[in-house]
Every structure is written in C-alpha cells, then in structure tokens.
Amino acid sequence: FALWNRYNLSKAFGLGIGYIYQSEQYATIYTSAGTTQLPRFDRIDAAIYYTFENGIALQVNFENLTNTKYYSLKDDSRFNIYQVENSQYQQIKLILQTIKDN
C-alpha cells in the first residue's frame, strides 16, 4: 500500500510526502513452515520540486525519513535469484529533467 500527495506552493515550487506500508511477505515461494517470512514495515518519504523558467525541473527525494529497518526483495528474474536487502538508512535522490510545453 502506498499513499503519496504533492502540493504545489507556486507554479515553480512544490512539496510532497508519501507513506508506504508493506505487510509480512515470504522471502521466497512458500514451500514449508521453514520458509523465511519478512516482517511488515512502514516508511515515510518526502520530496521537493522546483521548475526553473527555462523548463528544467529539479526534484529531490528523501526516502525513509524515520530510519525504519525493513527488508525488501530484489528479483533478478534472468537467473531466478531473490535477494533480501536490509534497508535501514535514509536516501536522498536528485532528479533533473527538462519539461517540454505541448
């Protein structure tokens, strides 16, 4: 479950906040009572958006603001490999893109 909201404070500047909930899940296909089960987690993310007059947009994402310890699955379907990753850290992403008018 994910909920995300963006609020534009002006034509150029906006803020966003998101909530992610993941229930318990199995790390692999359930085959027996011994199959590893990953715990549920909640995560809060945020973002800042700014669009310059020349059409370049800047977006900064802040992930895991509460420093929640959670496990996510990485699926490499080319080799049928499933990797469990411990993600207890905050992450900041910077995104630049050009906005074209129609």
Contacts in CASP RR format, 6 or more apart in sequence:
PFRMAT RR
TARGET T0000
AUTHOR 0000-0000-0000
METHOD contacts of the structure
MODEL  1
FALWNRYNLSKAFGLGIGYIYQSEQYATIYTSAGTTQLPRFDRIDAAIYY
TFENGIALQVNFENLTNTKYYSLKDDSRFNIYQVENSQYQQIKLILQTIK
DN
1 20 0 8 1.000
1 21 0 8 1.000
1 22 0 8 1.000
2 18 0 8 1.000
2 19 0 8 1.000
2 20 0 8 1.000
2 21 0 8 1.000
3 18 0 8 1.000
3 19 0 8 1.000
4 16 0 8 1.000
4 17 0 8 1.000
4 18 0 8 1.000
4 19 0 8 1.000
4 45 0 8 1.000
5 16 0 8 1.000
5 17 0 8 1.000
5 18 0 8 1.000
6 14 0 8 1.000
6 15 0 8 1.000
6 16 0 8 1.000
6 47 0 8 1.000
6 49 0 8 1.000
7 14 0 8 1.000
7 15 0 8 1.000
7 16 0 8 1.000
8 14 0 8 1.000
8 49 0 8 1.000
9 15 0 8 1.000
11 51 0 8 1.000
12 50 0 8 1.000
12 51 0 8 1.000
12 52 0 8 1.000
12 53 0 8 1.000
13 48 0 8 1.000
13 49 0 8 1.000
13 50 0 8 1.000
14 48 0 8 1.000
14 49 0 8 1.000
14 50 0 8 1.000
15 46 0 8 1.000
15 47 0 8 1.000
15 48 0 8 1.000
15 49 0 8 1.000
16 46 0 8 1.000
16 47 0 8 1.000
16 48 0 8 1.000
16 49 0 8 1.000
17 44 0 8 1.000
17 45 0 8 1.000
17 46 0 8 1.000
17 47 0 8 1.000
18 44 0 8 1.000
18 45 0 8 1.000
18 46 0 8 1.000
19 42 0 8 1.000
19 43 0 8 1.000
19 44 0 8 1.000
19 45 0 8 1.000
20 42 0 8 1.000
20 43 0 8 1.000
20 44 0 8 1.000
20 45 0 8 1.000
21 40 0 8 1.000
21 41 0 8 1.000
21 42 0 8 1.000
21 43 0 8 1.000
22 40 0 8 1.000
22 41 0 8 1.000
22 70 0 8 1.000
22 72 0 8 1.000
23 40 0 8 1.000
24 37 0 8 1.000
24 38 0 8 1.000
24 39 0 8 1.000
24 40 0 8 1.000
25 37 0 8 1.000
25 38 0 8 1.000
25 73 0 8 1.000
26 35 0 8 1.000
26 36 0 8 1.000
26 37 0 8 1.000
26 38 0 8 1.000
27 35 0 8 1.000
27 36 0 8 1.000
27 37 0 8 1.000
27 38 0 8 1.000
27 71 0 8 1.000
27 73 0 8 1.000
27 82 0 8 1.000
27 84 0 8 1.000
28 35 0 8 1.000
28 36 0 8 1.000
28 82 0 8 1.000
29 35 0 8 1.000
36 84 0 8 1.000
38 71 0 8 1.000
38 73 0 8 1.000
38 84 0 8 1.000
39 70 0 8 1.000
39 71 0 8 1.000
41 68 0 8 1.000
41 69 0 8 1.000
41 70 0 8 1.000
41 71 0 8 1.000
42 66 0 8 1.000
42 68 0 8 1.000
43 63 0 8 1.000
43 64 0 8 1.000
43 66 0 8 1.000
43 68 0 8 1.000
43 70 0 8 1.000
44 64 0 8 1.000
44 65 0 8 1.000
44 66 0 8 1.000
44 68 0 8 1.000
45 61 0 8 1.000
45 62 0 8 1.000
45 63 0 8 1.000
45 64 0 8 1.000
45 65 0 8 1.000
46 61 0 8 1.000
46 62 0 8 1.000
46 65 0 8 1.000
47 59 0 8 1.000
47 60 0 8 1.000
47 61 0 8 1.000
47 62 0 8 1.000
48 59 0 8 1.000
48 60 0 8 1.000
49 57 0 8 1.000
49 58 0 8 1.000
49 59 0 8 1.000
50 57 0 8 1.000
50 58 0 8 1.000
50 59 0 8 1.000
51 57 0 8 1.000
51 58 0 8 1.000
51 99 0 8 1.000
52 58 0 8 1.000
55 98 0 8 1.000
55 99 0 8 1.000
55 100 0 8 1.000
56 96 0 8 1.000
56 97 0 8 1.000
56 98 0 8 1.000
56 99 0 8 1.000
57 95 0 8 1.000
57 96 0 8 1.000
57 97 0 8 1.000
57 98 0 8 1.000
57 99 0 8 1.000
58 94 0 8 1.000
58 95 0 8 1.000
58 96 0 8 1.000
59 93 0 8 1.000
59 94 0 8 1.000
59 95 0 8 1.000
59 96 0 8 1.000
59 97 0 8 1.000
60 92 0 8 1.000
60 93 0 8 1.000
60 94 0 8 1.000
60 95 0 8 1.000
61 91 0 8 1.000
61 92 0 8 1.000
61 93 0 8 1.000
61 95 0 8 1.000
62 90 0 8 1.000
62 91 0 8 1.000
62 92 0 8 1.000
63 90 0 8 1.000
63 91 0 8 1.000
63 92 0 8 1.000
63 93 0 8 1.000
64 70 0 8 1.000
64 87 0 8 1.000
64 88 0 8 1.000
64 89 0 8 1.000
64 90 0 8 1.000
64 91 0 8 1.000
65 90 0 8 1.000
67 88 0 8 1.000
67 89 0 8 1.000
67 90 0 8 1.000
68 88 0 8 1.000
69 86 0 8 1.000
69 87 0 8 1.000
69 88 0 8 1.000
70 86 0 8 1.000
70 87 0 8 1.000
70 88 0 8 1.000
71 84 0 8 1.000
71 85 0 8 1.000
71 86 0 8 1.000
71 87 0 8 1.000
72 84 0 8 1.000
72 85 0 8 1.000
72 87 0 8 1.000
73 82 0 8 1.000
73 83 0 8 1.000
73 84 0 8 1.000
73 85 0 8 1.000
74 82 0 8 1.000
74 83 0 8 1.000
74 85 0 8 1.000
75 81 0 8 1.000
75 82 0 8 1.000
76 82 0 8 1.000
76 83 0 8 1.000
END
